[in-house]
Amino acid sequence: MSDDCVLGEVPENHLLGLRIGSVFIILATSTAGALFPVLARRTSWLNVPKAIYDLAKYFGSGVIIATAFIHLLGAGLEELGSDCLSDTWQIYPYALALCMLSIFVIFIVELVAFRWGMSKLEKLGIAYDPHGHDTGSNAAHGPEPVSVPDPEKGNGNTDVVSQGSNQNVIVDNAAAQIIGVAILEFGVILHSVLIGLTLAVDLQFKTLFIVIIFHQTFEGLGVGSRLAYMKLHPKYDWTRIVGGVLYAITTPIGIAVGLGVRTTYNPNSVTALIVSGVLDSLSSGILVYTGLVELIAHEFLFNREMMTASNFKLAYAITSMFAGWGLMSLLGRWA
């Protein structure tokens, strides 16, 4: 067993004040990253240009994809392939298998959710477009209702569905969107807790602390932009704030737990490597699916507005996404 697998002698009060302060600093930066897109979109006096919203939206998509491959799958491969583990863990790429398992599980969950949503719309007599081709908007979170011609009018006017039916559609569509973002948050939150645990006990605290501040801010922008662009009935607006706050508190909670067990917790121990590697690998699958299917495919290929947009707008969106992907990938050099 490598010497790295043995818990090093970490002074009990080594940078303890700064470590405790990091709980509140990272809480503030994570909250700012996750809630800024939400609050800016809801607050008229901020008067944020739409180009800034689009920048945050597509930048966040790039961040999520880089997080999946560099920060989660890369970490899972390293942890489950560590020399600290027995030879059994070296004979098969468990991290990649767990990532694939997660992708297929999320696919099945979303497939069932789509079919359920479509059946509900059919019972209401409403047509639906699973890819959002007729809406050109946020179709990545579930089937959306589309206009149904009224045969009695014969002039292409749309049939007015009863108020009760409209309410049911709103509820179903809101639930589908909330489920989609919840899946994304689940993968990010697991990752954030593990980051907090590592930060609390790492000897290279100062370097890791600076990198994680940027990491959590960028990742928060990714989550916040998805929350901000959900199309919800006003009665469900509170879910955006809850989602942002939930993201913001996870890393500080991880740091606090790590500080409590800092003299006994060894991130290179066999148990810690297996647990962290499994969770990172599963989380990577969630974000890979979300990033490639929910974000890139639906925001670009299945979005009529984007497919018919000007070359400048398309280039702006792609450049914003590449910026998020590039910066988050660069941060993977240190954390």
C-alpha positions in Angstrom: 0.0 0.0 0.0 1.3 3.4 -0.9 2.3 5.9 1.8 -0.3 8.2 0.3 -3.0 5.9 1.7 -1.9 6.6 5.3 -3.5 9.5 7.0 -0.9 12.3 7.3 -0.2 14.2 10.4 -2.4 17.3 9.9 -1.9 19.9 12.8 -5.2 20.1 14.6 -5.4 23.9 14.2 -3.7 24.1 10.8 -5.3 27.2 9.2 -8.4 26.5 11.2 -9.6 30.1 11.2 -9.4 30.3 7.4 -11.0 26.9 7.0 -14.0 28.0 9.2 -14.2 31.2 7.3 -14.3 29.3 4.0 -17.7 27.9 5.0 -19.1 31.4 4.8 -17.1 32.7 1.9 -18.0 29.7 -0.3 -21.6 30.0 0.9 -21.7 33.6 -0.3 -20.0 33.0 -3.7 -22.2 29.9 -4.4 -25.3 31.8 -3.5 -24.3 34.7 -5.7 -23.6 32.4 -8.7 -26.8 30.3 -8.3 -29.3 33.1 -7.5 -28.0 36.0 -9.6 -29.6 34.6 -12.9 -32.8 33.9 -11.0 -33.1 37.2 -9.3 -31.9 39.2 -12.3 -34.5 37.7 -14.5 -37.3 38.4 -12.0 -36.2 41.9 -11.0 -37.1 44.7 -13.4 -34.9 47.4 -11.8 -31.7 45.5 -12.6 -32.4 45.9 -16.3 -29.9 43.2 -17.3 -29.6 43.0 -21.1 -30.9 39.8 -22.8 -27.4 39.2 -24.1 -26.1 38.8 -20.5 -28.9 36.3 -19.8 -27.9 34.3 -22.9 -24.3 34.4 -21.9 -25.1 33.0 -18.5 -27.3 30.4 -20.0 -24.9 29.0 -22.5 -21.8 29.6 -20.4 -23.6 27.5 -17.7 -24.2 24.7 -20.2 -20.4 24.5 -21.0 -19.7 24.5 -17.2 -22.0 21.6 -16.6 -20.4 19.5 -19.4 -16.9 20.2 -18.2 -17.9 19.3 -14.7 -19.2 16.0 -15.9 -16.1 14.9 -17.7 -13.2 16.7 -16.0 -14.3 17.1 -12.4 -16.5 14.0 -11.9 -15.7 11.2 -14.4 -12.0 12.1 -14.2 -12.1 12.0 -10.4 -14.0 8.8 -10.4 -11.4 7.1 -12.7 -8.6 8.3 -10.4 -10.3 7.3 -7.2 -11.5 3.8 -8.3 -8.1 3.2 -10.0 -6.1 4.2 -6.9 -3.2 2.1 -5.8 -4.7 2.2 -2.3 -7.5 -0.2 -3.5 -7.1 -3.9 -3.9 -6.3 -5.5 -7.3 -10.0 -6.3 -7.8 -10.6 -2.6 -8.6 -7.8 -2.5 -11.1 -9.1 -5.2 -13.5 -12.2 -3.4 -14.7 -13.1 0.3 -15.5 -15.8 0.5 -12.8 -16.0 4.3 -13.0 -16.9 4.2 -16.7 -19.4 1.4 -16.1 -21.1 3.3 -13.3 -21.2 6.4 -15.5 -23.0 4.4 -18.2 -25.4 2.9 -15.7 -26.3 6.4 -14.5 -26.9 7.6 -18.0 -29.3 4.7 -18.8 -31.1 5.1 -15.5 -31.7 8.8 -16.1 -32.8 8.0 -19.7 -35.4 5.5 -18.4 -36.6 7.9 -15.7 -37.1 10.7 -18.3 -38.7 8.4 -20.8 -41.3 7.3 -18.2 -41.8 10.9 -17.2 -42.3 12.0 -20.9 -44.8 9.2 -21.6 -46.7 10.1 -18.4 -46.8 13.7 -19.4 -47.9 12.9 -22.9 -50.7 10.6 -21.8 -52.0 13.4 -19.5 -52.1 15.8 -22.3 -53.8 13.3 -24.6 -56.6 12.8 -22.0 -57.1 16.6 -22.1 -57.4 16.5 -25.9 -54.3 18.6 -26.4 -51.6 17.9 -29.0 -48.0 17.8 -27.9 -44.6 18.2 -29.4 -41.9 16.2 -27.4 -39.0 18.1 -29.1 -40.6 21.6 -28.9 -40.3 22.2 -32.6 -43.6 24.1 -32.6 -42.7 26.2 -29.6 -39.1 27.1 -30.2 -38.4 27.4 -26.5 -37.6 25.6 -23.4 -38.6 22.1 -24.4 -35.8 20.3 -22.7 -37.8 19.6 -19.6 -40.9 17.8 -20.9 -43.6 17.7 -23.5 -45.1 21.1 -24.2 -48.7 21.7 -25.3 -49.2 23.1 -28.8 -52.2 24.8 -30.4 -55.0 22.6 -31.8 -57.0 23.8 -34.8 -60.7 24.1 -34.1 -62.4 22.1 -37.0 -65.7 24.0 -36.4 -64.0 27.3 -37.1 -62.2 26.1 -40.2 -59.9 29.1 -40.3 -56.9 27.9 -38.5 -57.8 29.6 -35.2 -56.8 27.6 -32.2 -59.3 25.9 -30.0 -59.6 27.5 -26.5 -59.1 24.8 -23.9 -61.1 25.2 -20.7 -59.5 27.0 -17.8 -59.4 23.7 -15.8 -57.5 21.9 -18.6 -55.0 24.8 -18.9 -54.4 24.6 -15.2 -53.7 20.9 -15.5 -51.3 21.4 -18.4 -49.4 24.1 -16.4 -49.1 21.8 -13.5 -47.9 18.8 -15.6 -45.4 21.0 -17.5 -44.1 22.6 -14.4 -43.6 19.2 -12.7 -41.7 18.0 -15.8 -39.4 21.0 -15.7 -38.8 20.8 -12.0 -38.0 17.1 -12.3 -35.5 17.9 -15.1 -33.7 20.5 -13.1 -33.9 18.3 -9.9 -31.9 15.6 -11.8 -29.3 18.1 -12.7 -29.1 19.5 -9.1 -28.8 16.0 -7.7 -25.6 15.3 -9.7 -24.1 18.7 -8.8 -25.0 18.5 -5.1 -23.3 15.1 -4.6 -20.2 16.6 -6.2 -20.4 19.7 -4.1 -20.5 17.8 -0.8 -17.5 15.8 -1.7 -15.6 19.0 -2.7 -16.4 20.4 0.8 -15.1 17.4 2.6 -11.9 17.4 0.6 -11.3 21.1 1.1 -11.7 20.8 4.9 -8.9 18.3 5.3 -6.5 19.1 2.4 -3.0 20.2 3.3 -2.9 22.3 0.1 -5.8 24.3 1.4 -5.0 27.8 0.1 -4.6 26.8 -3.5 -7.6 24.5 -3.4 -9.7 27.2 -1.6 -9.1 29.8 -4.4 -9.9 27.3 -7.1 -13.1 26.1 -5.5 -14.4 29.7 -5.1 -14.3 30.0 -8.9 -15.5 26.4 -9.4 -18.6 26.9 -7.2 -19.4 30.3 -8.7 -19.2 29.1 -12.3 -21.1 25.9 -11.5 -23.7 28.0 -9.6 -24.2 30.1 -12.8 -24.8 26.9 -14.7 -27.5 25.7 -12.2 -28.9 29.2 -11.8 -29.3 29.8 -15.5 -31.3 26.6 -15.8 -33.5 27.6 -12.9 -34.0 31.1 -14.3 -35.2 29.8 -17.7 -37.8 27.4 -16.4 -41.2 28.4 -17.6 -43.4 28.0 -14.5 -46.7 29.3 -13.3 -46.1 32.1 -10.7 -47.3 29.8 -7.9 -44.2 27.7 -8.5 -41.7 30.5 -8.7 -40.5 29.6 -5.2 -38.9 26.4 -6.6 -36.2 28.5 -8.3 -35.1 30.1 -5.1 -35.2 26.7 -3.2 -33.1 25.2 -6.0 -30.5 28.0 -5.8 -30.3 27.9 -2.0 -30.0 24.1 -2.0 -27.0 24.3 -4.3 -25.4 27.1 -2.3 -25.5 25.3 1.0 -24.1 21.9 0.0 -20.4 22.7 -0.2 -20.4 24.7 3.1 -22.1 21.7 4.7 -19.4 19.4 3.3 -16.7 21.7 4.7 -18.4 21.8 8.1 -18.6 18.0 8.2 -15.0 17.7 7.1 -13.9 20.1 9.8 -15.7 18.0 12.4 -13.8 14.9 11.3 -10.6 16.5 10.1 -8.4 14.5 12.5 -9.8 11.1 11.5 -11.0 11.6 7.9 -8.5 10.5 5.3 -9.6 11.2 1.7 -7.1 8.5 0.5 -8.5 5.7 2.7 -10.0 2.7 1.0 -13.6 3.5 2.2 -13.4 7.2 1.3 -12.0 6.4 -2.2 -14.7 3.8 -3.0 -17.6 6.0 -1.7 -16.3 9.1 -3.4 -15.4 7.3 -6.6 -18.8 5.6 -6.9 -20.7 8.9 -6.2 -18.5 10.9 -8.6 -19.0 8.3 -11.4 -22.7 8.1 -10.9 -22.9 11.9 -10.8 -20.9 12.2 -14.0 -23.4 10.1 -15.8 -26.2 12.4 -14.6 -24.4 15.5 -15.9 -23.2 13.9 -19.1 -26.8 13.0 -20.0 -28.1 16.4 -18.9 -25.4 18.4 -20.6 -25.5 16.6 -24.0 -29.2 15.7 -24.2 -31.1 18.3 -22.2 -28.8 21.3 -22.9 -26.9 21.0 -26.1 -29.3 18.9 -28.1 -32.5 20.7 -27.0 -31.0 24.2 -26.9 -29.4 24.0 -30.4 -30.7 21.1 -32.5 -34.3 20.8 -31.3 -34.9 24.6 -30.8 -36.5 26.2 -33.8 -35.6 29.7 -32.6 -31.9 28.8 -32.5 -32.0 26.8 -35.8 -33.4 29.9 -37.6 -31.3 32.5 -35.6 -28.7 34.7 -37.3 -25.2 33.5 -37.6 -24.1 36.1 -35.1 -26.5 34.8 -32.4 -25.5 31.2 -33.0 -21.8 32.1 -32.8 -22.4 34.1 -29.6 -24.2 31.1 -28.0 -21.5 28.6 -29.0 -18.7 30.9 -28.0 -20.4 31.4 -24.6 -20.7 27.7 -24.1 -17.1 27.1 -25.1 -16.0 29.8 -22.6 -17.8 28.0 -19.8 -16.4 24.6 -20.9 -12.9 26.0 -21.3 -12.7 27.8 -18.0 -14.2 24.9 -16.0 -11.9 22.4 -17.7 -8.9 24.6 -16.8 -9.9 24.6 -13.2 -9.7 20.8 -13.3 -5.9 21.3 -13.4 -6.1 22.1 -9.6 -9.4 20.8 -8.4 
